């Protein structure tokens, strides 16, 4: 039986989801988003421009196309209760309802939930509703802190004292920003990695670990971004991790699923591999962007078949991933993220990318071509037997087409940067 799948969202992550649906033998794809992603549009039977937070309009469109399943990409839609509205209308949404999505959308809830349920990996933290009280806590705290606004910030609201800013700048940030409520927690030192779990019916299935690169410039310099690129290895762990590190992180995910059995969708655990083992940086309630572009292209299990199993409650199938490494690098407009310049023509397309995969994110598709906006433009992904070979595929794609008007972190996935991660982890563990 064929399924009609409605995709909500129009970024690079959603292009990867669209590809996974289109590759299924059972799925017909429709999409809606506030922007028109040309990659998604080329795969979909229909595409409607609807704001991702407009639950009523999304349900109306789902009904008009006869959707039987929905996949929700962005956290803004989850926060707006789009999964609730679709579920209530009889369309199974693979994404948590608003109450469960709070594990991402409300950072105070996230930490208090972990503490109440005694879930491992939770750092020491305090929550504040008053910026002045938060500032006083920072001033008196003996050590470095991560400052997290409680709500959604698009991956750009967190400031870390001792890494990005000084204590004085931290105090100025909480007093002078537009945010009023904060979570202040001990700074975690180590190497970050992500594991994305597919969750439904109290069960979960995990995917290979991925390491994202938030900093804007090469050498991990500059301001944080939505993510400049990422890589995964041919097995489930990363080069700086052990199998035991991976399993310890999976154990934390298992505890969260056990404590929140009604959760469905993707549970994205962002971990810091510290000297004491994995600690939780945060949880997200959807695929990562760019991490979805590392994970879904090597998923061998039929994605729509998995959604059907989740909806029907007959037990989740095991997930199979190709034993391949991946490297993803985002092309962003010059000046991103602080002063981006839009309007550069995007020269790359699926044909000119060579052996690489191309995923469009925020672009302006005009009659005479595709142009950049002020956000991340597109991602290029290499898939190979090794990280080095995957990285070479990505660089070949950029060399073929050039990057005029664009900027890329060319160091992502390189041997020198990975060796730096390995050395850092060894130093932390006194090896």
C-alpha positions as CSV (number, residue, x, y, z in Angstrom):
1,X,0.0,0.0,0.0
2,X,1.4,3.4,-1.0
3,X,1.6,6.2,1.6
4,X,1.2,9.9,1.0
5,X,3.9,11.7,3.1
6,X,3.7,15.4,3.9
7,X,7.1,17.0,4.7
8,X,7.1,20.1,6.8
9,X,10.1,22.4,6.3
10,X,12.3,23.7,3.5
11,X,16.0,23.5,4.6
12,X,18.9,21.3,4.0
13,X,17.7,18.8,6.6
14,X,14.3,18.6,4.9
15,X,15.9,18.1,1.5
16,X,17.6,15.0,3.0
17,X,14.3,13.8,4.4
18,X,12.7,14.4,1.0
19,X,15.3,12.3,-0.7
20,X,14.8,9.5,1.8
21,X,11.0,9.5,1.2
22,X,11.5,9.8,-2.6
23,X,13.8,6.8,-2.5
24,X,11.1,4.6,-0.9
25,X,9.0,2.2,-2.9
26,X,6.0,3.1,-0.8
27,X,6.0,6.9,-0.5
28,X,4.6,9.8,-2.5
29,X,6.0,13.1,-1.3
30,X,4.2,16.4,-0.8
31,X,5.9,19.3,1.0
32,X,5.1,22.7,2.6
33,X,7.4,25.3,3.9
34,X,7.8,29.1,4.1
35,X,10.5,29.0,1.4
36,X,10.6,27.1,-1.9
37,X,13.5,24.7,-1.8
38,X,14.2,23.7,-5.4
39,X,15.7,20.3,-4.4
40,X,12.5,19.4,-2.5
41,X,10.3,20.8,-5.2
42,X,12.0,18.5,-7.8
43,X,11.1,15.4,-5.7
44,X,7.6,16.3,-4.6
45,X,4.3,15.8,-6.3
46,X,3.1,19.1,-4.8
47,X,4.7,21.9,-2.8
48,X,2.8,24.6,-1.0
49,X,4.4,27.8,0.5
50,X,3.0,27.8,4.1
51,X,4.7,29.0,7.3
52,X,6.0,26.1,9.3
53,X,4.2,27.3,12.4
54,X,0.8,27.7,10.8
55,X,-0.7,24.4,12.1
56,X,-4.2,25.1,10.7
57,X,-3.0,25.7,7.2
58,X,-0.7,22.7,7.3
59,X,-3.5,20.4,8.4
60,X,-5.7,21.9,5.6
61,X,-3.0,21.1,3.0
62,X,-2.5,17.6,4.5
63,X,-6.2,17.0,4.1
64,X,-6.2,18.3,0.5
65,X,-3.5,15.9,-0.6
66,X,-4.7,12.9,1.4
67,X,-1.6,12.7,3.6
68,X,-1.4,9.5,5.6
69,X,2.0,10.3,7.2
70,X,3.9,13.5,8.0
71,X,7.6,14.2,8.7
72,X,8.3,17.4,10.6
73,X,11.7,19.0,10.1
74,X,12.1,22.2,12.0
75,X,11.8,22.8,15.8
76,X,9.7,25.9,15.2
77,X,6.9,23.6,13.9
78,X,7.1,21.3,16.8
79,X,7.0,24.2,19.2
80,X,3.9,25.5,17.5
81,X,2.1,22.2,18.0
82,X,2.0,21.1,14.3
83,X,2.5,17.5,15.3
84,X,-0.4,17.8,17.7
85,X,-2.7,19.2,15.0
86,X,-1.7,16.6,12.4
87,X,-2.2,13.8,14.9
88,X,-5.5,15.1,15.9
89,X,-6.6,15.3,12.3
90,X,-5.7,11.6,11.7
91,X,-2.3,12.2,10.0
92,X,0.5,10.4,11.9
93,X,3.2,12.9,12.4
94,X,6.7,11.6,13.0
95,X,7.7,14.3,15.5
96,X,6.9,14.8,19.1
97,X,3.8,16.6,20.3
98,X,4.4,20.1,21.8
99,X,4.5,18.8,25.4
100,X,7.3,16.3,24.6
101,X,9.1,18.7,22.2
102,X,9.8,20.8,25.3
103,X,12.9,18.6,25.7
104,X,14.3,21.0,23.1
105,X,12.2,24.0,23.2
106,X,12.4,24.7,26.9
107,X,16.0,24.3,28.2
108,X,14.9,24.7,31.8
109,X,12.4,21.9,31.4
110,X,15.1,19.8,29.7
111,X,17.5,20.1,32.7
112,X,14.8,19.7,35.3
113,X,13.5,16.6,33.6
114,X,16.9,15.1,33.6
115,X,17.5,15.9,37.2
116,X,14.0,14.6,38.3
117,X,14.4,11.4,36.4
118,X,18.1,10.9,37.5
119,X,19.3,10.7,33.9
120,X,23.1,10.5,33.7
121,X,25.1,13.2,32.0
122,X,23.3,16.2,33.4
123,X,25.7,19.0,34.4
124,X,25.2,21.2,37.5
125,X,22.7,24.0,36.6
126,X,20.5,26.7,37.8
127,X,17.5,28.4,36.1
128,X,16.7,32.1,36.3
129,X,13.6,34.1,35.3
130,X,15.3,37.5,36.1
131,X,18.4,38.7,34.1
132,X,19.8,40.6,37.1
133,X,19.7,37.5,39.3
134,X,21.4,35.5,36.5
135,X,24.1,38.2,36.3
136,X,24.7,38.1,40.0
137,X,25.1,34.3,39.8
138,X,27.6,34.6,37.0
139,X,29.6,37.1,39.0
140,X,29.7,34.9,42.1
141,X,30.3,31.6,40.3
142,X,33.8,30.1,40.7
143,X,34.4,28.7,37.3
144,X,33.2,28.9,33.7
145,X,29.5,28.7,32.7
146,X,27.4,28.0,29.7
147,X,24.7,30.7,29.3
148,X,21.6,29.3,27.6
149,X,18.4,31.3,26.9
150,X,15.5,29.0,27.9
151,X,13.6,29.1,24.5
152,X,14.6,28.4,20.9
153,X,17.5,30.4,19.5
154,X,18.2,28.7,16.2
155,X,21.5,27.3,17.6
156,X,22.9,30.8,18.0
157,X,21.9,32.0,21.5
158,X,24.3,30.0,23.7
159,X,27.4,31.8,25.1
160,X,30.2,30.0,26.9
161,X,32.4,31.8,29.4
162,X,36.0,30.7,29.1
163,X,35.5,29.7,25.5
164,X,33.6,32.4,23.5
165,X,33.4,35.2,26.0
166,X,34.7,36.5,29.3
167,X,32.8,36.6,32.6
168,X,32.2,40.3,32.2
169,X,30.8,39.8,28.7
170,X,28.6,37.0,30.1
171,X,27.1,39.4,32.6
172,X,26.6,42.0,29.9
173,X,25.0,39.4,27.7
174,X,22.3,38.4,30.2
175,X,21.5,42.0,31.1
176,X,21.5,43.4,27.6
177,X,20.1,40.6,25.4
178,X,16.4,40.3,24.3
179,X,16.2,37.1,26.4
180,X,14.8,37.2,29.9
181,X,15.0,33.6,31.2
182,X,18.2,31.6,31.3
183,X,19.7,28.3,32.3
184,X,23.3,28.7,33.7
185,X,25.3,25.5,33.8
186,X,28.8,24.3,34.3
187,X,30.9,24.5,31.2
188,X,31.6,21.1,29.8
189,X,35.1,20.6,28.3
190,X,35.7,17.9,25.8
191,X,34.7,16.9,22.2
192,X,31.2,17.2,21.1
193,X,29.3,14.5,19.1
194,X,25.7,13.8,18.2
195,X,23.6,10.6,18.1
196,X,20.2,10.7,16.5
197,X,17.7,8.1,17.7
198,X,14.5,7.2,15.8
199,X,11.8,6.8,18.5
200,X,8.2,5.5,18.7
201,X,6.1,3.3,21.0
202,X,8.7,3.4,23.8
203,X,11.3,1.9,21.5
204,X,14.3,3.5,19.8
205,X,16.8,2.8,17.1
206,X,20.1,4.7,16.9
207,X,22.2,6.0,14.1
208,X,26.0,6.5,13.7
209,X,27.6,9.3,15.7
210,X,28.2,12.6,13.9
211,X,30.4,15.6,14.8
212,X,29.1,19.0,13.8
213,X,31.2,22.2,13.5
214,X,29.4,25.3,14.8
215,X,32.2,27.9,14.6
216,X,32.1,30.0,11.4
217,X,35.7,29.9,10.5
218,X,38.4,27.3,9.9
219,X,40.4,26.2,13.0
220,X,37.2,26.4,15.1
221,X,37.4,30.2,15.2
222,X,34.6,32.9,15.0
223,X,31.0,33.1,16.1
224,X,28.7,30.1,16.4
225,X,26.4,29.3,13.4
226,X,23.6,26.9,12.6
227,X,26.4,24.4,11.6
228,X,29.1,24.7,9.0
229,X,29.4,21.0,8.3
230,X,29.9,17.6,9.9
231,X,31.3,14.1,9.4
232,X,30.7,10.5,10.4
233,X,32.8,7.4,10.2
234,X,32.2,4.0,8.5
235,X,31.2,2.5,11.9
236,X,29.0,3.9,14.6
237,X,31.7,5.7,16.6
238,X,34.0,8.6,15.7
239,X,37.8,8.5,15.6
240,X,38.2,10.2,19.0
241,X,35.7,7.9,20.6
242,X,35.7,4.3,21.9
243,X,32.8,1.9,21.4
244,X,32.2,2.2,25.1
245,X,31.8,6.0,24.8
246,X,29.2,5.5,22.1
247,X,27.3,2.9,24.2
248,X,27.4,5.2,27.2
249,X,25.7,7.9,25.2
250,X,23.1,5.4,23.9
251,X,22.4,4.4,27.5
252,X,21.5,8.0,28.2
253,X,19.1,8.1,25.2
254,X,17.6,4.9,26.4
255,X,16.9,6.4,29.9
256,X,15.2,9.4,28.3
257,X,13.0,7.2,26.1
258,X,12.1,5.1,29.2
259,X,11.2,8.2,31.1
260,X,9.1,9.7,28.3
261,X,7.4,6.7,26.7
262,X,5.0,8.8,24.7
263,X,7.8,10.4,22.7
264,X,7.9,9.9,19.0
265,X,10.1,11.2,16.3
266,X,13.8,11.9,16.3
267,X,15.6,12.4,19.6
268,X,18.9,14.1,18.9
269,X,21.4,13.8,21.8
270,X,24.2,16.3,21.6
271,X,27.0,15.0,23.9
272,X,30.3,16.3,25.2
273,X,32.9,13.5,25.6
274,X,34.6,14.7,28.8
275,X,37.4,13.1,30.9
276,X,34.6,11.4,32.9
277,X,32.7,10.2,29.8
278,X,29.7,11.6,27.8
279,X,27.7,14.5,29.3
280,X,24.6,16.0,27.8
281,X,25.1,19.4,26.1
282,X,21.4,19.4,25.0
283,X,18.6,17.3,23.4
284,X,16.9,18.3,20.2
285,X,13.5,16.9,19.1
286,X,14.3,16.6,15.4
287,X,17.0,15.7,12.9
288,X,20.1,17.8,13.1
289,X,21.0,20.2,10.3
290,X,23.6,19.3,9.0
291,X,23.6,15.9,10.8
292,X,20.6,14.6,8.8
293,X,22.7,14.9,5.7
294,X,25.3,12.5,7.1
295,X,22.7,10.0,8.4
296,X,19.9,9.7,5.9
297,X,22.0,9.2,2.7
298,X,23.6,6.0,4.3
299,X,20.3,4.7,5.7
300,X,19.6,1.4,3.9
301,X,16.3,0.7,5.7
302,X,13.2,2.1,3.8
303,X,12.4,5.3,5.6
304,X,8.7,5.2,4.8
305,X,8.5,1.6,5.9
306,X,9.9,2.8,9.2
307,X,7.3,5.5,9.5
308,X,4.5,3.0,8.8
309,X,5.8,0.7,11.6
310,X,6.0,3.6,14.0
311,X,2.4,4.6,13.2
312,X,1.0,1.1,13.3
313,X,2.6,0.3,16.6
314,X,3.8,-3.2,15.6
315,X,7.4,-2.7,16.8
316,X,10.2,-0.8,15.1
317,X,12.3,-2.5,12.5
318,X,16.1,-2.6,13.0
319,X,17.8,0.2,11.2
320,X,20.6,-0.7,8.7
321,X,23.2,1.9,7.7
322,X,25.9,1.4,5.0
323,X,29.4,1.0,6.4
324,X,30.5,4.3,4.8
325,X,32.0,7.5,6.1
326,X,30.4,10.8,5.2
327,X,31.6,14.5,5.1
328,X,29.2,17.4,4.8
329,X,30.3,21.0,4.2
330,X,28.0,23.9,4.0
331,X,28.4,26.8,1.6
332,X,27.3,30.0,3.1
333,X,27.1,33.6,1.8
334,X,30.1,35.9,2.4
335,X,29.9,37.6,5.8
336,X,27.7,34.8,7.3
337,X,26.6,34.8,10.1
338,X,27.2,38.4,11.3
339,X,26.8,40.4,8.1
340,X,25.8,38.0,5.3
341,X,25.6,39.3,1.7
342,X,22.8,37.8,-0.4
343,X,22.5,37.5,-4.2
344,X,25.5,35.4,-5.3
345,X,24.6,32.9,-8.1
346,X,24.9,29.3,-7.1
347,X,26.9,27.5,-9.8
348,X,26.6,24.0,-8.5
349,X,23.9,21.6,-9.4
350,X,23.3,17.8,-9.1
351,X,25.2,17.2,-12.4
352,X,28.2,19.4,-11.7
353,X,28.6,18.0,-8.1
354,X,30.3,14.9,-9.5
355,X,30.3,12.0,-7.0
356,X,29.0,14.3,-4.2
357,X,25.4,14.7,-3.0
358,X,23.9,18.2,-3.1
359,X,21.3,19.4,-0.6
360,X,19.8,22.9,-1.0
361,X,19.0,24.9,2.1
362,X,18.2,28.6,2.0
363,X,18.3,29.7,-1.6
364,X,16.3,32.0,-3.9
365,X,15.2,30.1,-7.0
366,X,14.6,32.5,-9.9
367,X,13.9,32.0,-13.5
368,X,17.5,32.8,-14.5
369,X,19.1,30.7,-11.8
370,X,19.5,29.9,-8.1
371,X,20.9,32.6,-5.7
372,X,22.0,32.9,-2.1
373,X,19.9,34.4,0.7
374,X,21.4,35.6,4.0
375,X,21.3,32.1,5.5
376,X,23.2,28.9,4.8
377,X,22.9,28.2,1.1
378,X,23.6,24.5,0.3
379,X,25.5,21.5,1.6
380,X,27.7,19.1,-0.3
381,X,28.2,15.6,1.0
382,X,30.8,13.0,0.2
383,X,30.2,9.3,0.9
384,X,33.1,6.8,0.8
385,X,34.9,4.0,2.6
386,X,36.9,6.5,4.7
387,X,36.5,10.0,6.0
388,X,39.5,11.1,3.9
389,X,38.0,9.8,0.7
390,X,34.6,11.4,1.5
391,X,36.3,14.7,2.2
392,X,38.1,14.6,-1.1
393,X,34.8,14.0,-2.9
394,X,33.4,17.2,-1.4
395,X,36.4,19.3,-2.3
396,X,36.3,18.0,-5.8
397,X,32.8,19.2,-6.1
398,X,33.7,22.7,-4.9
399,X,36.7,22.8,-7.3
400,X,34.5,21.9,-10.2
401,X,32.1,24.8,-9.7
402,X,34.0,27.4,-7.6
403,X,32.7,29.3,-4.6
404,X,32.4,32.9,-5.8
405,X,30.3,34.9,-3.3
406,X,30.4,31.9,-0.9
407,X,32.4,30.7,2.0
408,X,33.2,27.1,3.0
409,X,35.0,25.6,6.0
410,X,37.4,23.5,4.0
411,X,39.0,22.0,7.1
412,X,36.0,19.9,8.1
413,X,36.8,16.2,7.8
414,X,40.5,16.8,7.1
415,X,43.1,14.5,8.7
416,X,44.7,17.4,10.6
417,X,41.4,18.5,12.3
418,X,40.5,15.0,13.2
419,X,43.9,14.4,14.7
420,X,43.4,17.5,16.8
421,X,40.2,15.9,18.2
422,X,42.0,12.7,18.9
423,X,44.9,14.5,20.7
424,X,42.4,16.6,22.7
425,X,40.5,13.6,23.9
426,X,43.8,11.8,24.8
427,X,45.0,14.8,26.8
428,X,41.7,15.0,28.7
429,X,42.1,11.4,29.7
430,X,45.7,11.7,30.6
431,X,46.9,9.4,27.9
